[in-house]
Amino acid sequence: MGEDILSGKTEEELWCLYHNRRDPVIRDFFVKQYAPLVKYVAGKVAMGMPNNVEFDDLVGFGVFGLFDAIEKFDPGKHVKFKTYAVTRIRGAIFDELRSIDWVPRSVRQKSREVEDTVRGLEASLGRAATDEEIAGSMHMEVKDFHQLMVKISGTSILSLNEVWYMGEDNDKISIVESIESPSSLNPDTIVEKEEIKRVIIEAIHELPEKEKKVLILYYYEDLTLKEIGEVLAVTESRISQLHTKAIMRLRSRLSHVKKGIL
């Protein structure tokens, strides 16, 4: 009997049915259908994480996000479920990572120190600070600064998932969602979303060329850090450094305008 409800129906029809009836058979169908999406998102998150963060744990966290997405998805909003689900899955993963506090305090402290240094330098210089300038200001060798960038890469990715805007029904939106999937935002928040998007795009355009390319290839073209390294003919470690610096510059530039938008 349960299987009969699935036969001969398009996915759109099943979404409308589930939205109205909450049939567990349809829910289970969507869970199976989109399980690979959880692994995909977990895989992208895992690339920026240290070795002590297990891929299978990330998948487990992401499953909760998939359930949440299925329950909250509204087919009447004319947004693709896949786009909507990616942000919810990623959000669930990072919420859980925060709750278990996996980032060592020393690494978090260094991350804040670099971000504060970048913010201060770029405010005084009126341009993007070079690696040499940042390292010098922190009384470090450039090679040590590069190693530090790799070490704090996980915290920088986590920072992009901090809440940037709270939409209707307490629908949280992070910086990375604004960069990556603006169409997943509630249409009722278009005015705020457009302003957020404008500020972020402006901040991205002000980044050094290589860092800008890394962000575009990672968040828009959906390439892995390894694939970006092949495109730009540098090591994956170097791409990780560029990605971390780009995010820190973004955060330092966005932090002073955030209160004005919200």
C-alpha positions in Angstrom: 0.0 0.0 0.0 2.8 2.4 1.0 4.7 1.9 -2.3 1.5 2.7 -4.3 1.7 6.3 -3.3 5.1 6.6 -5.0 4.3 4.9 -8.3 3.8 7.1 -11.4 4.4 10.4 -9.6 7.0 13.0 -10.3 9.2 14.3 -7.6 7.4 17.6 -7.6 4.1 15.8 -7.1 5.6 13.8 -4.2 6.8 17.0 -2.5 3.3 18.5 -2.7 1.9 15.4 -1.3 4.4 15.2 1.6 3.9 18.9 2.3 0.2 18.3 2.8 0.2 14.8 4.4 3.6 14.1 5.9 3.5 10.5 4.8 6.5 8.6 6.2 6.7 6.5 3.1 7.4 9.6 1.0 9.8 10.9 3.7 11.8 7.7 3.5 11.9 8.0 -0.3 13.4 11.4 -0.1 15.9 10.4 2.6 17.2 7.6 0.3 17.0 9.8 -2.8 19.2 12.5 -1.2 21.5 10.5 1.0 24.4 10.9 -1.5 24.0 14.7 -1.1 24.9 14.3 2.6 28.1 12.5 1.7 28.9 15.1 -1.0 28.5 18.0 1.5 30.4 16.1 4.2 33.2 15.5 1.8 33.6 19.2 1.0 33.5 20.1 4.7 36.1 17.3 5.5 38.6 18.8 3.1 39.2 21.8 5.4 39.2 19.8 8.6 42.1 18.3 10.6 42.6 14.6 10.8 40.9 14.2 14.2 37.5 15.0 12.5 36.1 11.8 11.0 34.3 11.8 7.7 31.7 9.3 9.0 30.9 11.6 11.9 30.3 14.5 9.5 28.0 12.3 7.4 26.1 11.4 10.6 25.7 15.1 11.6 24.6 15.9 8.0 21.8 13.4 8.1 20.1 15.5 10.8 20.3 18.4 8.4 18.7 16.4 5.6 15.8 15.4 7.9 15.4 19.0 8.8 15.4 20.1 5.2 12.8 17.5 4.2 10.5 18.7 7.1 10.9 22.4 6.4 11.0 22.4 2.6 8.1 24.3 1.0 7.6 23.3 -2.7 5.5 26.5 -3.2 8.6 28.7 -2.8 9.9 27.6 -6.2 13.4 26.8 -4.9 15.1 23.5 -5.8 15.2 21.1 -2.9 18.9 20.2 -3.6 19.9 23.9 -3.3 17.8 24.2 -0.1 19.1 21.0 1.4 22.8 21.7 0.9 22.6 24.7 3.2 20.7 22.8 5.9 23.0 19.8 5.7 26.1 22.0 6.0 24.5 24.0 8.8 23.7 20.8 10.8 27.4 19.7 10.4 28.8 22.9 11.6 26.3 23.3 14.4 27.5 19.9 15.7 31.1 20.7 15.3 30.6 23.9 17.4 28.8 21.9 20.1 31.6 19.4 20.5 34.2 22.3 20.4 36.7 20.4 18.2 39.0 23.4 17.6 41.8 23.7 20.1 41.8 26.9 22.1 45.3 27.8 20.9 44.3 27.5 17.3 41.2 29.6 17.8 43.2 32.3 19.5 45.8 32.4 16.7 42.9 32.6 14.1 41.5 35.7 15.9 45.0 37.2 16.2 45.6 36.8 12.4 42.1 38.3 11.6 42.8 41.3 13.9 46.2 41.8 12.3 44.7 41.7 8.8 41.9 44.1 9.8 44.3 46.6 11.3 46.8 46.4 8.5 44.4 46.8 5.7 42.6 49.6 7.4 45.8 51.6 7.7 47.2 50.6 4.2 44.0 51.0 2.3 44.7 47.8 0.3 45.2 44.1 0.8 48.1 43.3 3.0 50.8 41.0 1.7 51.9 37.8 3.4 55.2 39.5 4.3 53.4 42.4 5.9 51.0 40.2 7.9 53.9 38.0 9.0 56.1 41.0 9.9 53.3 42.5 12.0 52.9 39.2 13.9 56.7 39.0 14.3 56.8 35.7 12.3 58.8 34.3 9.4 56.7 34.1 6.2 57.1 30.3 6.1 55.8 30.0 9.6 52.8 32.2 8.7 52.0 29.9 5.8 52.1 26.9 8.1 49.8 28.7 10.5 47.3 29.4 7.6 47.1 25.7 7.0 46.6 24.9 10.7 43.7 27.3 11.1 42.0 26.5 7.8 39.3 24.5 9.7 38.4 27.5 11.9 38.1 29.8 8.9 35.7 27.5 7.1 33.7 27.3 10.4 33.6 31.1 10.6 32.0 31.4 7.2 29.1 29.4 8.6 28.4 31.8 11.5 24.9 33.4 11.3 24.9 36.5 9.1 21.2 37.1 8.9 18.1 35.8 10.7 15.2 35.6 8.3 11.5 34.9 8.9 10.6 31.9 11.1 14.1 32.1 12.6 15.6 30.9 9.3 19.3 31.4 9.8 21.5 32.5 6.9 25.3 32.3 7.0 27.9 34.2 5.0 28.7 31.1 2.9 25.0 30.6 2.0 24.9 34.2 0.8 28.0 33.5 -1.4 27.1 30.1 -2.6 23.3 29.7 -2.8 21.5 33.1 -2.8 18.5 31.4 -4.4 17.9 29.3 -1.3 16.9 32.3 0.7 13.3 33.0 1.5 11.8 35.3 -1.2 10.4 37.4 1.6 13.9 38.5 2.6 14.9 39.7 -0.9 15.6 43.3 0.1 18.0 42.2 2.9 19.5 39.4 0.8 20.3 41.8 -2.1 22.1 44.2 0.3 24.0 41.3 1.9 24.9 39.9 -1.6 26.1 43.4 -2.7 28.4 43.8 0.3 29.9 40.3 -0.1 30.5 40.7 -3.8 32.1 44.0 -3.2 34.4 42.5 -0.6 35.3 39.6 -2.9 36.2 41.9 -5.7 38.6 43.7 -3.4 40.6 40.5 -2.6 44.0 39.8 -4.2 43.5 38.1 -7.6 44.6 34.6 -6.6 42.4 34.6 -3.4 39.5 35.8 -5.5 40.0 32.9 -8.0 40.1 30.3 -5.2 36.8 31.5 -3.7 35.1 31.6 -7.1 36.4 28.1 -8.1 35.5 26.6 -4.7 32.1 28.2 -4.0 30.8 28.9 -7.5 32.5 26.3 -9.7 32.3 23.7 -7.0 35.9 22.4 -7.4 37.8 20.8 -4.6 41.0 22.4 -3.1 43.1 19.7 -4.9 41.3 20.5 -8.3 41.9 24.2 -7.8 45.6 23.5 -7.2 45.7 21.8 -10.5 44.0 24.7 -12.3 46.3 27.3 -10.7 49.4 25.0 -10.9 50.2 25.2 -7.1 50.0 22.7 -4.3 46.8 21.8 -2.4 48.5 23.2 0.7 49.0 26.5 -1.0 45.4 26.6 -2.1 44.4 25.9 1.5 46.5 28.9 2.6 44.9 31.2 0.0 41.4 30.0 0.9 42.0 30.7 4.6 43.4 34.2 3.9 40.6 35.0 1.6 38.0 34.1 4.2 39.8 36.1 6.9 40.0 39.1 4.7 36.3 38.7 3.9 35.4 38.4 7.6 37.5 41.5 8.5 35.8 43.6 5.8 32.3 42.3 6.5 32.5 42.6 10.3 32.3 46.4 10.3 29.3 46.6 7.9 27.3 43.7 9.4 25.7 45.8 12.1 24.6 48.4 9.6 22.7 45.8 7.6 21.0 43.9 10.4 
